[in-house]
Amino acid sequence: MMKQFKKNPLIKIINLSLLNLPTPSNISSMWNFGSLLGLCLII
């Protein structure tokens, strides 16, 4: 099943841009919570 996701170029772009973000490990949970709140406000 994962091989199908890796072959599809659209799914691959979404996976690389949203799911496998190269974020540093020292970002606090409050920053993550604030970014999620900002995303909800935009939507």
Backbone as a chain_set.jsonl record, in Angstrom:
{"seq": "MMKQFKKNPLIKIINLSLLNLPTPSNISSMWNFGSLLGLCLII", "coords": {"N": [[0.817, -1.197, 0.0], [1.952, 1.267, 0.766], [3.776, 1.613, -1.269], [2.253, 2.379, -3.425], [1.506, 4.941, -2.666], [3.964, 6.225, -2.693], [4.596, 6.19, -5.367], [2.741, 7.791, -6.672], [2.784, 11.031, -7.918], [1.448, 13.35, -6.951], [0.585, 12.678, -4.361], [3.074, 12.215, -3.3], [4.233, 14.778, -3.29], [2.527, 16.081, -1.489], [3.035, 14.569, 0.773], [5.759, 15.116, 1.227], [5.667, 17.865, 1.691], [3.838, 18.362, 3.76], [3.655, 16.23, 5.654], [6.215, 15.132, 6.209], [7.874, 17.189, 7.404], [10.828, 19.113, 7.723], [11.265, 20.015, 10.547], [12.732, 21.624, 13.388], [13.589, 20.045, 16.52], [13.272, 21.49, 18.838], [11.066, 23.142, 18.946], [8.474, 24.576, 20.741], [5.522, 23.27, 22.402], [3.518, 25.137, 22.663], [3.986, 26.872, 20.558], [3.375, 25.212, 18.429], [0.656, 24.804, 18.966], [-0.286, 27.41, 18.65], [0.247, 27.811, 15.931], [-1.507, 25.982, 14.806], [-3.928, 27.115, 15.628], [-3.809, 29.498, 14.178], [-3.925, 28.465, 11.595], [-6.499, 27.415, 11.624], [-7.927, 29.794, 11.836], [-7.396, 30.946, 9.371], [-8.614, 29.169, 7.636]], "CA": [[0.0, 0.0, 0.0], [2.808, 2.45, 0.811], [4.444, 1.781, -2.553], [1.345, 3.13, -4.286], [1.583, 6.342, -2.274], [5.255, 6.772, -3.092], [4.659, 6.301, -6.822], [1.866, 8.861, -7.127], [3.524, 12.277, -7.719], [0.696, 14.309, -6.141], [0.668, 12.213, -2.971], [4.463, 12.375, -2.886], [4.435, 16.199, -2.988], [1.805, 16.37, -0.246], [3.752, 13.896, 1.851], [7.006, 15.819, 1.51], [5.45, 19.233, 2.149], [3.017, 18.461, 4.968], [3.834, 15.187, 6.657], [7.625, 14.943, 6.546], [8.496, 18.507, 7.474], [12.114, 19.126, 8.432], [11.18, 20.983, 11.638], [13.647, 21.345, 14.493], [12.936, 19.363, 17.636], [13.14, 22.35, 20.006], [9.886, 23.997, 18.867], [7.635, 24.267, 21.898], [4.152, 22.844, 22.113], [2.669, 26.326, 22.538], [4.157, 27.385, 19.199], [2.585, 24.315, 17.577], [-0.75, 25.092, 19.219], [-0.57, 28.699, 18.026], [0.218, 27.678, 14.471], [-2.763, 25.307, 14.472], [-4.998, 28.101, 15.772], [-3.715, 30.388, 13.026], [-4.415, 27.73, 10.43], [-7.968, 27.364, 11.733], [-8.451, 31.131, 11.543], [-7.297, 31.171, 7.926], [-9.633, 28.325, 6.984]], "C": [[0.861, 1.262, 0.0], [3.525, 2.678, -0.515], [3.571, 2.553, -3.526], [1.402, 4.614, -3.954], [2.889, 6.975, -2.739], [5.366, 6.944, -4.598], [3.826, 7.463, -7.35], [2.544, 10.212, -6.877], [2.777, 13.295, -6.856], [0.759, 13.946, -4.663], [2.084, 12.41, -2.442], [4.755, 13.824, -2.51], [3.749, 16.564, -1.675], [2.535, 15.756, 0.943], [5.022, 14.652, 2.219], [6.76, 17.205, 2.091], [4.683, 19.321, 3.457], [3.381, 17.448, 6.046], [5.279, 15.031, 7.104], [8.357, 16.28, 6.573], [9.824, 18.431, 8.221], [12.113, 20.165, 9.55], [12.174, 20.63, 12.729], [12.894, 20.762, 15.689], [12.708, 20.275, 18.827], [11.983, 23.339, 19.897], [8.94, 23.587, 19.986], [6.224, 23.882, 21.479], [3.223, 24.044, 21.973], [2.803, 26.936, 21.145], [3.35, 26.529, 18.233], [1.1, 24.589, 17.736], [-1.146, 26.412, 18.564], [-0.616, 28.613, 16.512], [-1.042, 26.95, 14.017], [-3.949, 26.253, 14.606], [-4.993, 29.075, 14.6], [-4.219, 29.73, 11.756], [-5.939, 27.64, 10.444], [-8.585, 28.724, 11.437], [-8.422, 31.425, 10.049], [-8.378, 30.39, 7.192], [-10.997, 28.836, 7.362]], "O": [[0.538, 2.228, -0.692], [3.85, 3.817, -0.851], [4.081, 3.299, -4.362], [1.354, 5.454, -4.852], [2.908, 8.141, -3.135], [6.155, 7.766, -5.064], [4.173, 8.058, -8.371], [2.856, 10.521, -5.727], [3.409, 14.033, -6.1], [0.963, 14.813, -3.813], [2.272, 12.735, -1.27], [5.446, 14.08, -1.524], [4.321, 17.271, -0.845], [2.632, 16.374, 2.002], [5.326, 14.812, 3.401], [7.556, 17.681, 2.901], [4.867, 20.284, 4.202], [3.409, 17.787, 7.229], [5.53, 14.814, 8.289], [9.338, 16.477, 5.856], [9.923, 17.752, 9.243], [12.896, 21.113, 9.498], [12.432, 19.451, 12.97], [11.69, 20.975, 15.835], [12.01, 19.88, 19.761], [11.918, 24.288, 20.679], [8.64, 22.406, 20.161], [5.797, 24.136, 20.353], [2.239, 23.976, 21.236], [1.829, 27.463, 20.609], [2.712, 27.054, 17.321], [0.362, 24.606, 16.751], [-2.228, 26.516, 17.986], [-1.437, 29.276, 15.878], [-1.589, 27.262, 12.959], [-4.875, 26.207, 13.795], [-6.051, 29.437, 14.085], [-4.871, 30.375, 10.934], [-6.587, 27.772, 9.406], [-9.661, 28.795, 10.843], [-9.323, 32.079, 9.523], [-8.984, 30.89, 6.244], [-12.007, 28.28, 6.93]]}, "num_chains": 1, "name": "protein.A"}
